Amino acid sequence: MADAVQIDANVRSLRRLFTDMNYLIDNYQREYAWSQEDVQILIDDLWEGFEGQHGRHTETFFLGPFVYVQHDQASRWLVDGQQRFTTLHLILLHLHLIAQQCDEPDTAAKLYNLVYGYTRHGRPRRFRIDIPERRPALEALRDGKQFTITGKTLSVRNLWQRGEQLRGLLEERIDSENCARFVDWMLDQVVMVAIEAPDRPSGYRIFESMNDRGARLTPVDLLKSHLMSKVGDAGDEATQLNDDWRTMLANLTAAGNDDPDTPRMFLKAALLAHWARPDTADSRTIDTALHLWVKDNPTLIGLDHHGGYFRFIDTLIKLANHYAMFLRATRSVDHKIGTQSIYFNHANGLTNQMALLLAAVQPRDSVSEAREKASLTANFLDLTFVTQALADEPTDARQFQNLINDLIPKLRLAQTLPEVASALTRHVPREDPFVGVPIFGMRGTNYRQVKYLLARLTAYVEAGCKVDLGAEHYLDSPYPWQVEHVFANHPERYSAEIPDPDTFRSLRARLGVLLLLPSSDNASFNDAPYDEKISYYSRHNRLAAILDPNSQRRNPSVRNFVTKNGLASLFHSFGEHPGMTAVVDSRGLLYQELCRQVWSAEAVGLPVPRAKGEPKPQAEPATAVPSQTAVTASETTALPEKAVSPMKPSGGTLTQVSKLVRANVLGPETKLQGTHRGTTYTAHIDSDGHIRLPSGDHYRKPDDAARIAVGIKTINGMAFWHVNDFNGLRVSLKDVYSQAQKNGQLSTPKPGRR
């Protein structure tokens, strides 16, 4: 008998896995195929694991096993696990870039050694996972350059798209306040089980054994077994029920692009939507062992008598038909049936929308009834996402969970479409959520949200001008679209009008003077003066083309759109050499009005709640404010305060400055100062703990405010901004926060604070 092959398995942290070790991938498994949803779920799970530690860092986050063969002292062949390793390597690459932007040199140095390896001669290799065809894409991600995916392999195209997605997801969550803590948590607490095979043939056999063995029973299989055993031998009825269950699973899997996990995801959403108790441990049990939750809660589900099992299975089968329709809507847009918002929510990473959609429908609803209810619910969630984005608050799926938990029990009781609308309308703000659009802009952390807003507004204008491409054309296209600044980053061109470069940068980043252009074209015209750009814009979408004075000539569709929507005073050109503030002011009001037309409660099908007897407000025609001939720091402080909508899904994640304001350590209107290369910049803290620059623009994160003020990417906002203490000495916000922690001032909000 041959000797048994020795196989070793050990738990390894990411720090140990990527330190002084390079990974090789064989040809047979080289395609990288993780989806947008795979990446979204991983980042959501990682972030939940990190925030759930509350600084204790005691629990590990398990990412499964992988199989490798040691090639030499500094490299391993990955036999199984390359999808996860590739994604982790992308995450580490972006974390390294973010650490540099946050001015965290020690953290950046740790990550550099994990992203890049070395040859024996000490010269740096390109990447720890070194595949020649991937290098150009990884280098472009690293250097912030454009990369054309046309003609590239499926693996390289997907690598670039997932890399761009990860950049946005991580930048939204990570700043100088949490960068070092998150990186240390991830490197030490995220672990994998390393299975070492003695040679590559043995590794392949292990791989085949792990991926081609007899399938284990899943929670879906176990639930079916439990339910069918309770139904018993009831003749033809039981046989039909079993056949219907199998058909349900097949239809769900097909709707999920043959993803075998789709039936489990449906059952999870259905149980949360129609039976689980909100704000309890139910959701966690359903997520990990849904079959056990059903067994443990027979009375809650109605399984406390024999006929209840028939009714429960029949209900699931009917709900599955609705779920399959919603799932298909997340992957493609059919403008005729009005489910676009389901697609948009999915594109925006709201992976938890399905439970909310299922809660809004009844099992017996017809296809059209279920579609109408789900579309209205998805519209509401989209409106909430936009409101959250405009309030400069986080927009990841977790931020909406409290709202979803609150709505599900109310939607369960809604039998008709008007009742669904009534339940949703209670969460629609009476105040105008778009009042702050004119001074809303792009920061370093909200690129994805800004691109979405621009995609929807661009598509709305195009459709009004009889060019109906749909917003999905700009969000998911083989020719990627990018955000274009109408004004190039040259403060000196407008110094006579706007003396302060930080005010120029604030105005330049506002939404109204941003556009969407094809990425290749955007790069070629990025630095051109205004008069050169506008002639080029005339060949693109109408929201950009209107800036060219010749664009409306002999164009009746544009004139009709302007007249129909009351935009005559806003939708126009400004000539070849306008003042910058004239364009910024007017275009800001144009985008504000377009936002109202696209996302107002009435526009998405929701009546606005009003007090009894309150008359419906009459809309005033949109008009441009008088353009300023010159804007200085002192003059722009009088611009309107940012409007914070009351529609906050979960209150947002508090920044350290917000915590200081809540604890009364710092008061609203506290003056901030920061100095860079001999120049002093000023700002103020508003009542939300956001930072307001002299231009009137508000920033939730201190890093973003500092970057705009100074005009550099690499800066730690908490260390940059200072306040005066009781002795008149300047103290950084970082030190103020540290001292408040030591004094116990941040543990509980003081009375009188919201």
C-alpha positions in Angstrom: 0.0 0.0 0.0 1.3 3.4 -1.0 2.2 5.8 1.8 -0.6 8.4 2.6 0.0 11.8 1.2 0.7 14.4 3.9 -1.7 17.4 3.8 -1.3 20.3 6.1 -4.0 22.9 7.0 -3.4 26.0 9.1 -5.4 29.2 9.8 -3.6 32.2 8.4 -4.4 36.0 8.7 -4.2 38.2 5.6 -1.0 39.7 7.0 0.7 36.3 7.1 -0.7 35.2 3.8 0.6 38.3 1.8 3.8 39.0 3.7 6.9 38.0 1.7 4.8 35.6 -0.5 3.8 35.9 -4.1 1.0 33.9 -5.7 0.9 32.2 -9.1 -2.3 31.1 -10.9 -2.4 28.2 -13.4 -4.0 28.7 -16.8 -6.9 26.3 -16.2 -8.4 28.7 -13.6 -7.1 32.1 -14.6 -10.5 33.8 -15.4 -11.5 36.2 -12.7 -15.3 36.2 -12.5 -16.5 37.8 -9.3 -19.7 39.8 -9.9 -20.6 43.3 -8.7 -22.9 41.7 -6.1 -20.2 39.4 -4.9 -17.9 42.4 -4.2 -20.7 44.4 -2.6 -21.6 41.7 -0.2 -18.0 41.1 0.8 -17.4 44.8 1.5 -20.7 45.0 3.4 -19.8 41.9 5.5 -16.2 43.2 6.2 -17.5 46.6 7.3 -20.1 45.0 9.5 -17.5 42.8 11.1 -15.2 45.7 11.6 -17.8 48.0 13.1 -19.2 45.2 15.3 -15.9 44.9 17.1 -16.2 48.3 18.8 -12.4 48.5 19.1 -12.0 45.1 20.8 -10.8 43.2 17.7 -11.5 39.8 19.3 -13.5 37.9 16.7 -12.1 36.6 13.5 -13.7 36.9 10.1 -13.5 33.6 8.2 -13.1 33.7 4.4 -13.0 30.0 3.8 -10.2 27.5 2.8 -7.8 27.6 -0.1 -5.5 25.1 -1.6 -1.9 25.8 -2.6 1.4 24.2 -3.5 4.6 25.8 -2.4 6.6 26.7 -5.5 9.7 28.1 -3.8 10.5 30.1 -0.7 8.8 33.2 -1.9 5.9 31.9 -4.1 3.0 29.6 -4.1 0.7 28.1 -6.8 -2.9 28.7 -6.0 -4.8 25.6 -6.8 -8.2 26.8 -5.3 -9.1 30.2 -4.1 -7.9 32.6 -6.8 -11.2 34.4 -7.0 -11.0 35.5 -3.3 -7.2 36.1 -3.5 -7.6 38.4 -6.5 -10.4 40.3 -4.8 -8.4 40.6 -1.6 -5.4 41.8 -3.5 -7.5 44.5 -5.2 -8.8 45.6 -1.7 -5.3 45.8 -0.4 -4.2 47.9 -3.4 -7.0 50.4 -2.9 -6.4 50.5 0.9 -2.8 51.4 0.2 -3.9 54.3 -2.0 -6.4 55.5 0.6 -3.8 55.3 3.4 -1.6 57.6 1.3 -4.6 60.0 0.7 -5.3 60.0 4.5 -1.6 60.9 5.2 -1.1 57.6 7.1 2.5 56.7 6.1 2.9 53.8 8.6 -0.3 52.2 7.4 0.6 52.8 3.8 4.0 51.1 4.4 2.4 48.0 5.8 0.1 47.7 2.8 2.8 48.4 0.3 4.7 45.3 1.5 1.5 43.2 1.0 0.6 44.5 -2.4 4.0 44.4 -4.0 6.7 41.8 -3.7 10.5 41.7 -4.4 12.8 39.7 -6.5 16.0 38.2 -5.0 17.9 41.2 -6.2 15.8 43.6 -4.2 14.0 45.1 -7.1 10.2 45.4 -6.7 8.0 43.0 -8.6 4.8 44.5 -10.0 2.3 42.8 -7.8 2.0 39.9 -5.3 -0.4 38.2 -7.7 1.7 38.5 -10.9 -0.2 37.7 -14.1 1.2 39.5 -17.2 -2.2 40.2 -18.9 -3.5 41.8 -15.7 -0.6 44.2 -15.1 -1.7 47.1 -17.3 -5.2 47.2 -15.6 -3.6 47.0 -12.1 -1.1 49.7 -12.9 -3.9 51.9 -14.2 -5.9 51.3 -10.9 -2.8 52.1 -8.9 -1.9 55.3 -10.8 -5.5 56.6 -11.2 -5.3 56.4 -15.0 -7.8 55.4 -17.6 -7.8 51.9 -19.0 -9.6 50.8 -22.1 -11.3 47.4 -21.7 -12.4 47.0 -25.3 -10.8 43.9 -26.8 -9.5 42.7 -23.5 -10.2 39.2 -22.1 -13.2 38.6 -19.8 -10.9 38.2 -16.8 -9.2 41.6 -17.4 -12.4 43.4 -18.1 -14.0 42.1 -14.9 -10.8 42.8 -12.9 -10.9 46.5 -14.0 -14.7 46.8 -13.3 -14.4 45.2 -9.9 -11.4 47.4 -9.1 -13.3 50.6 -10.0 -16.2 49.3 -7.9 -14.0 48.6 -4.9 -12.4 52.1 -5.1 -15.8 53.7 -4.7 -17.0 51.4 -2.0 -13.9 51.8 0.1 -13.5 55.5 -0.3 -17.0 56.0 0.9 -16.3 54.2 4.1 -12.7 55.0 5.0 -11.0 58.2 6.0 -8.2 59.3 8.3 -10.5 58.6 11.3 -10.7 54.9 10.8 -8.1 54.0 8.1 -5.4 52.6 10.4 -7.9 50.8 12.6 -9.7 49.2 9.7 -6.4 48.1 8.0 -5.1 46.5 11.2 -8.4 44.8 11.8 -8.5 43.4 8.3 -4.9 42.2 8.3 -5.1 40.5 11.6 -8.8 39.4 12.0 -9.7 38.3 8.4 -8.4 34.7 8.1 -8.4 31.8 5.7 -7.5 28.1 6.1 -4.4 27.3 4.1 -4.4 23.8 2.8 -0.9 22.8 1.5 -0.6 20.0 -1.0 2.7 18.3 -1.5 2.6 18.8 -5.3 0.4 20.1 -8.0 -1.2 16.8 -9.0 -2.2 16.2 -5.4 -3.4 19.8 -5.2 -5.7 19.3 -8.2 -7.1 16.1 -6.7 -7.9 18.1 -3.5 -9.5 20.8 -5.6 -11.6 18.2 -7.5 -12.6 16.6 -4.2 -13.7 19.9 -2.7 -15.6 21.1 -5.8 -16.9 17.8 -7.3 -17.8 15.7 -4.4 -21.4 14.7 -3.5 -23.4 17.8 -2.7 -24.2 18.3 1.0 -27.7 19.2 2.0 -28.2 23.0 2.0 -30.6 24.9 4.3 -33.0 24.9 1.4 -32.9 21.1 1.2 -33.3 20.7 4.9 -36.3 23.1 5.0 -38.0 21.2 2.2 -37.4 17.9 4.0 -38.9 19.3 7.2 -41.9 20.8 5.4 -42.6 17.7 3.3 -42.3 15.4 6.2 -45.0 17.4 8.0 -47.3 17.3 5.0 -47.0 13.5 5.0 -48.4 11.2 2.5 -51.4 13.1 1.3 -51.7 11.5 -2.2 -51.9 13.6 -5.3 -52.0 16.9 -3.4 -48.6 16.2 -1.7 -47.1 15.0 -5.0 -48.3 18.2 -6.7 -46.9 20.3 -3.9 -43.5 18.6 -4.2 -43.5 19.1 -8.0 -44.4 22.8 -7.5 -41.5 23.2 -5.0 -39.1 21.7 -7.5 -40.4 23.9 -10.2 -40.1 26.9 -7.9 -36.4 26.2 -7.3 -35.7 25.7 -11.0 -37.4 29.0 -11.9 -35.6 30.9 -9.1 -32.2 29.5 -10.2 -32.9 30.5 -13.8 -33.9 34.0 -12.8 -30.7 34.3 -10.9 -28.5 33.5 -13.9 -28.1 29.9 -12.7 -26.7 31.0 -9.3 -27.4 28.0 -7.1 -27.7 30.2 -4.0 -30.7 32.1 -5.4 -33.3 29.8 -3.7 -31.7 30.4 -0.3 -31.6 34.2 -0.9 -35.3 34.1 -1.9 -36.3 32.1 1.2 -34.3 34.5 3.4 -36.0 37.5 1.9 -39.5 35.9 2.1 -39.1 35.0 5.7 -37.9 38.5 6.6 -40.6 40.1 4.6 -43.7 38.2 5.9 -42.9 36.4 9.1 -39.7 37.5 11.0 -39.9 40.0 13.9 -38.1 43.2 13.2 -35.2 44.3 15.4 -34.7 40.8 16.9 -32.2 38.0 16.4 -34.5 36.5 13.8 -32.6 38.1 10.9 -29.3 36.6 12.0 -30.7 33.1 12.5 -32.5 33.3 9.1 -29.3 34.3 7.4 -27.3 31.5 8.9 -29.8 28.6 9.4 -33.2 29.5 8.0 -34.5 25.9 8.3 -33.8 25.9 12.0 -35.6 29.3 12.4 -38.7 27.8 10.7 -38.6 24.7 13.0 -38.3 26.9 16.1 -41.1 29.3 15.2 -44.1 27.2 14.1 -46.8 29.3 15.8 -45.4 32.6 14.3 -45.5 31.1 10.8 -48.8 29.3 11.3 -47.4 25.8 11.3 -49.1 24.8 14.5 -51.7 22.7 12.7 -51.5 20.3 9.7 -53.1 22.5 7.1 -50.6 25.3 8.0 -47.8 23.5 6.2 -49.8 23.3 2.9 -50.6 27.0 3.2 -47.1 28.0 4.1 -45.5 26.1 1.1 -48.2 27.4 -1.2 -47.4 31.0 0.0 -43.7 30.5 -0.6 -44.3 29.2 -4.1 -46.5 32.3 -5.0 -44.0 34.7 -3.5 -41.2 33.0 -5.5 -42.9 34.0 -8.7 -42.9 37.6 -7.6 -39.3 37.4 -6.4 -38.1 35.9 -9.8 -39.7 38.9 -11.6 -38.0 41.4 -9.2 -34.7 39.5 -9.6 -34.8 39.8 -13.4 -35.5 43.5 -13.0 -32.2 44.0 -11.1 -30.3 42.8 -14.2 -32.0 44.6 -17.1 -34.3 47.6 -17.5 -37.7 47.4 -19.2 -39.0 50.9 -19.5 -42.4 49.7 -20.6 -43.2 48.1 -17.2 -41.8 50.7 -14.9 -39.4 48.6 -12.7 -36.3 50.8 -13.4 -35.8 51.7 -9.8 -35.3 48.0 -8.8 -32.4 48.1 -11.3 -31.1 51.4 -10.0 -31.3 50.3 -6.3 -29.3 47.1 -7.2 -26.8 49.2 -9.2 -26.4 51.4 -6.1 -25.6 48.4 -3.9 -28.9 48.2 -2.0 -28.7 44.4 -1.8 -31.3 44.3 1.0 -34.1 45.8 -1.1 -35.7 42.4 -1.9 -37.2 41.8 1.6 -38.8 45.3 1.4 -40.2 44.6 -2.1 -41.6 41.2 -1.0 -43.2 42.8 2.1 -45.1 45.2 -0.2 -46.8 42.4 -2.2 -49.3 39.7 -1.2 -48.8 36.1 -2.4 -52.2 36.2 -4.3 -51.3 39.4 -6.2 -51.4 39.3 -9.9 -48.3 40.0 -11.9 -49.4 43.6 -12.6 -50.4 44.2 -9.0 -47.1 42.9 -7.6 -45.2 44.9 -10.2 -47.0 48.1 -9.3 -46.5 47.7 -5.6 -42.8 46.7 -6.0 -42.1 49.6 -8.4 -43.6 52.1 -6.0 -41.6 50.7 -3.1 -38.4 50.7 -5.2 -39.1 54.3 -6.2 -39.4 55.3 -2.6 -36.1 53.5 -1.8 -34.4 55.3 -4.7 -35.7 58.6 -3.5 -34.3 57.9 -0.1 -30.9 57.0 -1.5 -30.8 60.3 -3.5 -31.9 62.3 -0.4 -29.2 60.6 1.7 -26.6 61.3 -1.0 -27.5 64.9 -1.3 -27.3 65.2 2.5 -23.7 63.9 2.2 -24.5 60.9 4.3 -23.4 57.3 3.8 -25.5 55.3 1.2 -24.3 51.7 1.7 -27.0 49.1 2.2 -26.4 48.9 6.0 -27.5 52.5 6.4 -31.0 51.6 5.1 -31.6 48.6 7.3 -33.3 50.5 10.1 -35.7 52.1 7.7 -36.4 48.7 6.0 -37.0 47.1 9.4 -39.4 49.9 10.3 -41.3 49.6 7.0 -41.7 45.9 6.7 -44.4 45.4 9.4 -46.4 48.3 7.9 -46.1 47.0 4.4 -47.2 43.5 5.5 -50.6 45.0 6.5 -51.0 46.9 3.2 -53.4 45.0 0.9 -53.8 47.4 -2.0 -51.5 49.8 -3.9 -53.0 52.9 -2.2 -52.3 51.3 1.2 -48.7 50.6 0.2 -48.4 54.2 -0.9 -49.8 55.4 2.4 -47.3 53.3 4.4 -44.4 54.7 2.4 -45.6 58.3 2.4 -45.3 58.5 6.2 -41.5 58.4 5.6 -41.4 61.1 2.9 -40.3 64.5 4.2 -42.6 67.4 4.0 -39.5 69.7 3.5 -37.9 70.0 0.1 -35.0 67.5 0.1 -33.5 69.3 -3.0 -33.0 72.7 -1.5 -29.3 72.0 -1.1 -28.6 70.9 -4.6 -27.1 74.3 -5.8 -24.2 73.9 -3.3 -23.9 70.1 -3.3 -20.8 68.9 -5.0 -18.3 66.1 -5.5 -15.8 65.3 -2.8 -13.2 62.6 -2.6 -15.6 60.0 -1.3 -18.9 60.4 -3.2 -17.9 59.9 -6.8 -20.3 56.9 -7.3 -23.3 58.8 -5.9 -22.5 61.9 -8.1 -22.2 59.7 -11.2 -25.6 58.2 -10.4 -27.2 61.6 -10.0 -25.7 62.8 -13.3 -26.7 59.6 -15.1 -30.4 60.0 -14.1 -30.5 63.7 -14.9 -28.7 63.2 -18.2 -31.1 60.4 -19.2 -34.1 62.5 -18.2 -33.0 65.4 -20.4 -32.2 63.1 -23.3 -35.6 61.4 -23.0 -37.3 64.8 -23.0 -35.4 65.6 -26.2 -36.5 62.4 -27.8 -33.2 60.5 -27.3 -34.3 57.7 -24.8 -31.1 55.8 -24.0 -32.0 55.3 -20.3 -29.8 56.0 -17.3 -28.5 52.4 -17.5 -26.7 53.4 -20.6 -24.5 55.7 -18.5 -24.2 53.3 -15.5 -23.5 50.0 -17.2 -22.0 50.4 -20.6 -19.1 48.8 -22.6 -17.9 52.4 -23.1 -17.4 53.7 -19.5 -18.6 57.2 -18.7 -16.9 59.5 -16.4 -17.6 62.7 -14.5 -16.3 65.8 -16.3 -15.6 69.2 -14.7 -16.8 72.0 -16.9 -14.0 74.2 -15.5 -10.5 72.9 -15.7 -8.5 72.9 -12.5 -6.7 76.2 -13.1 -7.7 78.8 -10.5 -5.4 81.4 -12.1 -7.8 81.6 -15.1 -10.5 83.0 -12.8 -8.3 84.8 -10.2 -9.8 88.2 -11.0 -13.3 87.0 -10.3 -12.5 84.5 -7.6 -9.3 85.4 -5.7 -9.3 82.5 -3.3 -8.2 79.2 -4.9 -10.1 77.2 -2.2 -13.3 78.9 -3.1 -12.6 78.2 -6.8 -12.1 74.5 -6.0 -15.4 74.4 -4.1 -17.3 76.0 -6.9 -15.7 73.9 -9.6 -16.8 70.7 -7.8 -20.5 71.6 -7.5 -23.0 69.3 -9.2 -24.3 71.9 -11.6 -20.9 72.2 -13.4 -20.3 68.5 -13.7 -21.3 66.4 -16.7 -21.0 62.8 -18.0 -18.7 62.1 -21.0 -17.1 59.0 -22.4 -14.0 58.3 -20.5 -11.6 58.5 -23.5 -13.0 61.8 -24.5 -13.1 63.2 -21.0 -9.3 62.5 -20.6 -8.4 64.3 -23.9 -10.4 67.5 -23.1 -9.8 67.6 -19.3 -7.5 70.6 -19.2 -8.9 72.7 -22.0 -10.3 76.2 -21.4 -14.1 76.7 -21.2 -14.5 78.1 -24.7 -12.8 75.1 -26.3 -14.7 72.6 -24.2 -18.2 73.9 -25.1 -17.8 73.4 -28.8 -16.8 69.8 -28.1 -19.8 69.3 -25.7 -22.2 70.1 -28.6 -21.5 66.6 -30.0 -22.7 64.9 -26.7 -25.7 64.7 -24.5 -28.0 67.7 -24.3 -27.2 68.5 -20.7 -23.6 69.2 -21.9 -24.4 70.4 -25.4 -26.6 73.2 -24.2 -23.5 75.1 -23.1 -22.6 75.6 -26.7 -24.4 78.8 -28.0 -25.2 77.1 -31.3 -26.8 74.0 -29.8 -30.4 75.2 -29.7 -30.4 76.4 -33.3 -32.7 74.3 -35.5 -33.3 72.0 -32.6 -37.1 71.9 -31.9 -36.9 68.9 -29.5 -34.7 70.9 -27.1 -37.0 74.0 -27.3 -40.1 71.8 -26.7 -38.4 70.2 -23.7 -37.4 73.5 -22.2 -40.9 75.0 -22.7 -42.8 72.0 -21.4 -40.7 71.8 -18.2 -40.5 75.5 -17.5 -36.7 75.7 -17.8 -36.4 78.7 -20.2 -34.5 80.8 -17.6 -32.1 78.0 -16.7 -31.5 75.7 -19.7 -29.3 77.8 -22.0 -25.8 78.7 -22.9 -23.6 81.4 -21.3 -21.6 82.5 -24.3 -17.9 81.6 -24.8 -16.4 83.6 -22.0 -18.8 83.8 -19.1 -18.0 84.5 -15.5 -17.6 81.2 -13.6 -20.1 82.1 -10.8 -22.7 82.9 -13.4 -22.5 79.4 -14.7 -22.2 77.8 -11.3 -25.3 79.7 -9.9 -27.6 79.1 -12.9 -26.6 75.5 -13.5 -27.0 74.7 -9.8 -30.6 75.9 -10.0 -31.1 74.0 -13.2 -29.9 70.7 -11.6 -32.1 71.5 -8.6 -35.2 71.8 -10.7 -34.3 68.6 -12.7 -33.9 66.7 -9.4 -37.4 67.8 -8.4 -38.8 66.7 -11.7 -37.1 63.3 -11.5 -37.4 62.5 -7.8 -40.1 64.6 -6.1 -42.6 62.5 -4.2 -45.2 63.2 -6.9 -42.8 62.3 -9.6 -42.2 58.8 -8.2 -45.9 58.2 -7.4 -46.1 59.1 -3.7 -48.4 61.8 -2.4 -46.7 64.3 -0.1 -48.0 64.2 3.4 -49.6 67.4 4.6 -51.4 68.5 7.7 -55.2 68.5 7.7 -56.4 71.5 5.7 -53.0 72.4 4.4 -53.3 73.6 0.8 -51.1 72.1 -1.9 -48.1 74.4 -2.4 -47.9 76.2 -5.7 -44.7 75.6 -7.5 -42.8 78.7 -8.4 -41.1 79.0 -11.7 -37.4 78.3 -11.6 -35.3 81.4 -12.1 -31.6 82.0 -11.9 -30.1 84.1 -9.1 -28.2 87.2 -10.2 -24.7 86.2 -11.1 -21.9 87.7 -9.0 -19.2 89.4 -10.8 -16.7 88.5 -8.2 -16.8 86.1 -5.2 -14.4 86.4 -2.3 -14.2 84.3 0.8 -16.0 86.9 2.9 -18.8 87.3 0.5 -19.6 83.7 0.0 -20.1 82.9 3.6 -23.6 84.4 3.2 -24.6 81.5 0.8 -27.5 79.4 2.1 -27.0 76.7 4.8 -27.1 73.1 3.7 -30.5 71.6 4.0 -30.4 68.3 5.9 -33.4 66.2 5.0 -35.3 64.5 7.8 -35.3 61.4 5.6 -32.2 59.8 7.2 -32.5 56.0 6.9 -30.5 55.3 10.1 -29.0 58.6 11.1 -25.8 58.0 9.2 -22.4 57.2 10.7 -21.2 59.9 13.0 -17.8 61.4 12.3 -15.5 62.3 15.1 -16.4 66.0 14.6 -20.1 65.1 14.8 -19.5 63.3 18.0 -17.7 66.3 19.5 -20.7 68.5 18.6 -23.2 66.1 20.0 -21.3 65.9 23.3 -21.1 69.8 23.4 -17.3 69.6 23.3 -17.4 71.8 20.3 -20.3 74.1 19.5 -21.9 75.0 16.1 -20.1 77.8 14.3 -16.8 76.9 15.9 -14.1 78.5 13.7 -11.5 76.2 12.2 -8.1 77.0 10.8 -5.5 75.0 9.0 -2.1 76.0 7.5 -0.4 74.4 4.5 2.8 75.8 3.1 2.4 79.2 4.8 -1.2 79.7 3.7 -4.0 79.6 6.3 -7.4 78.3 5.4 -10.6 78.8 7.5 -13.8 77.0 7.9 -16.7 76.6 10.4 -18.5 73.7 12.0 -22.2 73.5 11.4 -24.9 72.1 13.7 -24.5 68.6 12.2 -20.8 68.5 12.8 -20.1 69.0 9.1 -17.5 71.5 8.0 -18.5 74.6 6.0 -15.9 76.3 3.9 -16.1 80.0 3.0 -17.8 79.2 -0.3 -20.8 77.8 1.7 -20.1 74.2 0.7 -20.4 71.6 3.4 -18.4 68.4 4.0 -19.3 65.6 6.3 -15.7 64.3 6.5 -12.9 66.6 7.7 -10.6 65.0 5.1 -12.8 66.1 2.2 -13.0 69.7 3.5 -9.2 69.8 3.8 -8.6 68.4 0.4 -10.9 70.9 -1.3 -9.5 73.8 0.7 -5.8 73.0 0.1 -6.2 71.4 -3.3 -4.2 68.2 -2.6 -5.3 64.5 -2.3 -3.1 63.5 0.6 -4.2 65.1 3.9 -5.4 64.1 7.3 -8.3 66.4 8.0 -8.4 65.8 11.8 -4.8 66.8 12.1 -5.1 69.7 9.6 -8.0 71.6 11.1 -7.3 73.4 14.4 -9.4 75.2 17.0 -8.4 77.7 19.7 -8.5 76.3 23.2 -9.3 78.3 26.4 -5.8 79.7 26.5 -5.9 80.9 22.9 -3.6 78.1 21.7 -4.3 76.2 18.5 -5.2 72.6 19.0 -5.9 70.0 16.3 -9.3 68.3 16.1 -7.4 65.1 16.4 -6.1 66.1 19.8 -9.4 67.6 20.9 -11.1 64.2 20.1 -8.4 62.2 21.9 -8.7 64.4 25.0 -12.5 64.1 25.0 -12.2 60.3 24.8 -9.8 60.3 27.8 -12.2 62.6 29.7 -15.2 60.3 29.0 -17.1 63.1 27.3 -18.1 61.0 24.3 -19.7 58.1 26.0 -23.2 59.6 26.2 -24.6 62.6 24.4 -25.3 65.5 26.8 -28.9 66.6 27.5 -30.1 69.2 25.1 -28.3 67.8 22.1 -30.4 66.0 19.5 
